[in-house]
Amino acid sequence: MSADDEDITDELLADAGKLTGLSLELLGLDPHPDDMTAEQRLLFDPEDLAEMSAAASEDREKALRQTRLLAGLLWNSSSVLLDQLFRDLETLGQLETVTPANIAGSSALFSLPPQFAADYDVKFTRKFIVVASDVTASLVRGWTAPGCLAAELAVRALLDQAQITEDIYELDLPDAWRAAVEEVLLEDADSEWLYADDADGGAGTVPPGVGQWFESFTPADTVPPYARS
């Protein structure tokens, strides 16, 4: 590990506490019985509590550090994602037409379903930035499930940026961290099928156009007004 690697690790660990919308337990950290209240211990079987207590202190410290590093990475990646989206917006503003090649070479929009790439114009990107900002804010104010397809896609774009940082710096994160985070942030998600070569899943269903991605799933779900305009 280089000095730069060490610097970003320390930075991410320092940022971990800023991710107040998701607990370390939601990010996969197994709690230790000694840190639980009596009421919390009642939620576990005696066998599970015994297994948690038997974990070596070194293993617990490693798991805690890895999960805190993941929390800091998600915080950091929230800012990176928005910076990259603004960069893409500036680039799109200089193009007469948007092509799949433009999107494939973009800084953040490459994370979106490629078969709709020609529709990722300036207007779309502005709306997507607003939704992505709202999604990342949930990491602080308290996580709420995405309320529209665009919000789900923003989560995927966020995790792509996190994975890029992980790969660059070879971060020591929990095993299978992305799958674990997706299970929490994208529970019952509807957007994955948009990445299929045949987005109708072979069932003859017309996939929703990008304009529909900003429509709320239910009346109880919230989507920023600008994205709905």
C-alpha positions in Angstrom: 0.0 0.0 0.0 1.4 3.4 -1.0 1.3 6.6 1.1 -1.6 7.8 -1.1 -3.5 4.6 -0.3 -3.0 5.1 3.4 -4.2 8.7 3.1 -7.5 7.8 1.5 -8.1 5.0 4.0 -7.6 7.4 6.8 -9.8 9.9 5.1 -12.6 7.4 4.5 -12.4 6.2 8.1 -12.7 9.8 9.3 -15.8 10.2 7.1 -17.5 7.1 8.4 -19.4 8.9 11.2 -20.9 11.3 8.7 -23.0 8.5 7.2 -25.8 8.9 9.8 -28.6 7.5 7.6 -27.3 4.0 7.7 -26.1 2.1 10.7 -23.0 -0.1 10.6 -25.3 -3.1 11.3 -27.3 -2.3 8.1 -24.0 -2.3 6.3 -23.3 -5.9 7.5 -21.5 -5.5 10.9 -22.6 -8.2 13.4 -23.2 -6.5 16.8 -21.5 -7.8 19.9 -23.7 -8.8 22.8 -21.7 -6.7 25.2 -22.7 -3.6 23.1 -26.4 -4.4 23.1 -29.1 -3.4 25.5 -31.2 -6.0 27.3 -34.0 -5.4 24.8 -31.7 -5.9 21.8 -30.4 -9.1 23.2 -33.9 -10.5 23.4 -34.1 -10.2 19.6 -31.5 -13.0 19.2 -31.5 -16.7 19.9 -29.1 -17.8 22.7 -27.1 -19.8 20.2 -26.6 -16.7 18.1 -25.6 -14.6 21.1 -23.1 -17.3 22.1 -21.6 -17.3 18.6 -21.3 -13.5 18.5 -19.6 -13.5 21.9 -17.1 -16.2 20.8 -15.7 -14.1 18.0 -12.1 -13.2 18.6 -11.5 -9.6 19.5 -9.1 -9.3 16.5 -11.8 -10.5 14.2 -14.3 -8.0 15.6 -11.8 -5.1 15.3 -11.2 -6.1 11.7 -14.9 -6.3 10.9 -15.5 -2.9 12.5 -12.7 -1.3 10.6 -13.9 -2.8 7.3 -17.5 -1.7 7.8 -16.5 1.8 8.9 -14.3 2.0 5.8 -17.3 1.0 3.7 -19.4 3.7 5.4 -16.8 6.3 4.6 -16.5 5.1 1.1 -20.3 5.5 0.5 -20.1 9.0 1.9 -17.2 9.9 -0.3 -18.7 8.3 -3.4 -21.9 10.4 -2.9 -19.8 13.5 -3.6 -17.8 11.9 -6.4 -21.0 10.8 -8.1 -22.5 14.3 -8.2 -19.2 15.8 -9.3 -19.0 13.3 -12.2 -22.6 13.9 -13.2 -22.0 17.7 -13.3 -19.0 16.9 -15.5 -21.2 14.8 -17.8 -23.8 17.6 -17.9 -21.2 20.1 -19.1 -20.0 17.7 -21.7 -23.5 17.0 -23.0 -24.1 20.7 -23.3 -21.3 20.8 -26.0 -22.8 18.0 -28.1 -25.3 18.4 -31.0 -26.6 14.9 -30.5 -26.0 12.2 -27.8 -24.7 8.9 -29.0 -24.2 5.6 -27.1 -20.5 6.1 -27.5 -20.7 9.5 -25.7 -22.5 7.8 -22.8 -20.1 4.8 -22.7 -17.2 7.2 -22.3 -18.9 9.4 -19.7 -17.9 9.9 -16.1 -21.1 8.7 -14.4 -23.9 8.2 -16.9 -22.2 5.1 -18.2 -23.8 3.4 -15.2 -27.3 3.7 -16.6 -28.9 1.1 -18.9 -27.0 1.4 -22.2 -29.9 0.7 -24.5 -31.4 4.0 -23.6 -28.2 6.0 -24.0 -29.4 8.2 -26.8 -32.1 9.6 -24.4 -29.5 10.8 -21.8 -29.6 14.4 -22.9 -29.1 17.6 -20.9 -32.7 17.7 -19.7 -32.6 14.1 -18.5 -29.2 14.6 -16.8 -30.4 17.7 -14.9 -33.4 15.7 -13.6 -31.1 12.7 -12.7 -28.8 15.0 -10.8 -31.7 16.2 -8.7 -32.8 12.7 -8.0 -29.2 11.5 -7.2 -28.8 14.4 -4.8 -32.0 13.4 -3.0 -30.8 9.7 -2.8 -27.4 10.7 -1.4 -29.1 13.0 1.2 -31.0 9.9 2.5 -27.6 8.5 3.5 -27.5 11.3 6.1 -31.1 12.1 7.1 -32.2 8.4 7.3 -32.4 5.9 4.5 -35.7 5.6 2.6 -36.2 3.2 -0.2 -36.0 4.8 -3.7 -39.3 6.1 -4.8 -38.8 5.8 -8.6 -36.8 4.0 -11.2 -34.4 6.9 -11.5 -33.6 6.8 -7.8 -32.9 3.1 -8.0 -30.5 3.8 -10.9 -28.8 6.6 -8.9 -28.1 4.0 -6.2 -26.5 1.7 -8.8 -24.4 4.6 -10.1 -23.3 5.5 -6.6 -22.2 1.9 -6.0 -20.3 1.9 -9.3 -18.4 5.0 -8.2 -17.6 3.3 -4.9 -16.4 0.2 -6.7 -14.1 2.3 -8.9 -12.5 3.8 -5.8 -12.2 0.4 -4.2 -10.4 -1.0 -7.3 -8.0 2.0 -7.6 -7.0 2.0 -3.9 -7.4 -1.8 -3.3 -9.5 -1.0 -0.1 -9.9 -3.6 2.6 -13.7 -3.8 2.6 -16.0 -6.6 3.8 -16.4 -9.5 1.5 -19.2 -9.2 -1.0 -19.9 -5.7 0.3 -21.8 -4.6 -2.9 -24.3 -7.4 -2.8 -24.9 -6.8 0.9 -25.4 -3.0 0.4 -27.7 -3.6 -2.6 -29.8 -6.0 -0.5 -30.4 -3.1 1.9 -30.6 -0.1 -0.5 -32.3 -1.9 -3.4 -34.7 -4.3 -1.7 -37.4 -5.3 -4.2 -35.9 -3.1 -6.9 -37.6 -2.9 -10.3 -34.7 -1.4 -12.3 -32.4 -4.3 -12.8 -34.3 -5.6 -15.8 -33.7 -2.4 -17.7 -30.1 -3.6 -18.2 -31.2 -6.7 -20.0 -30.6 -6.8 -23.8 -34.3 -7.2 -24.2 -35.8 -5.0 -21.5 -39.2 -6.5 -22.0 -37.9 -9.7 -20.6 -39.2 -11.5 -23.6 -42.8 -11.0 -22.3 -43.7 -8.4 -24.9 -44.0 -5.6 -22.3 -42.8 -2.2 -23.5 -40.1 -0.9 -21.2 -40.8 2.4 -19.6 -39.3 5.4 -21.4 -36.8 7.5 -19.5 -39.4 10.1 -18.8 -41.3 7.5 -16.8 -38.3 6.8 -14.6 -39.1 9.9 -12.6 -42.6 8.9 -11.8 -43.2 7.7 -8.2 -43.9 4.1 -7.6 -46.8 4.8 -5.3 -48.6 7.9 -4.0 -46.6 7.5 -0.8 -43.2 7.7 -2.5 -41.6 11.1 -2.9 -39.8 12.4 -6.0 -38.3 15.9 -6.1 -40.6 18.3 -8.0 -38.0 19.4 -10.5 -37.6 15.7 -11.6 -41.4 15.5 -12.1 -41.6 18.6 -14.3 
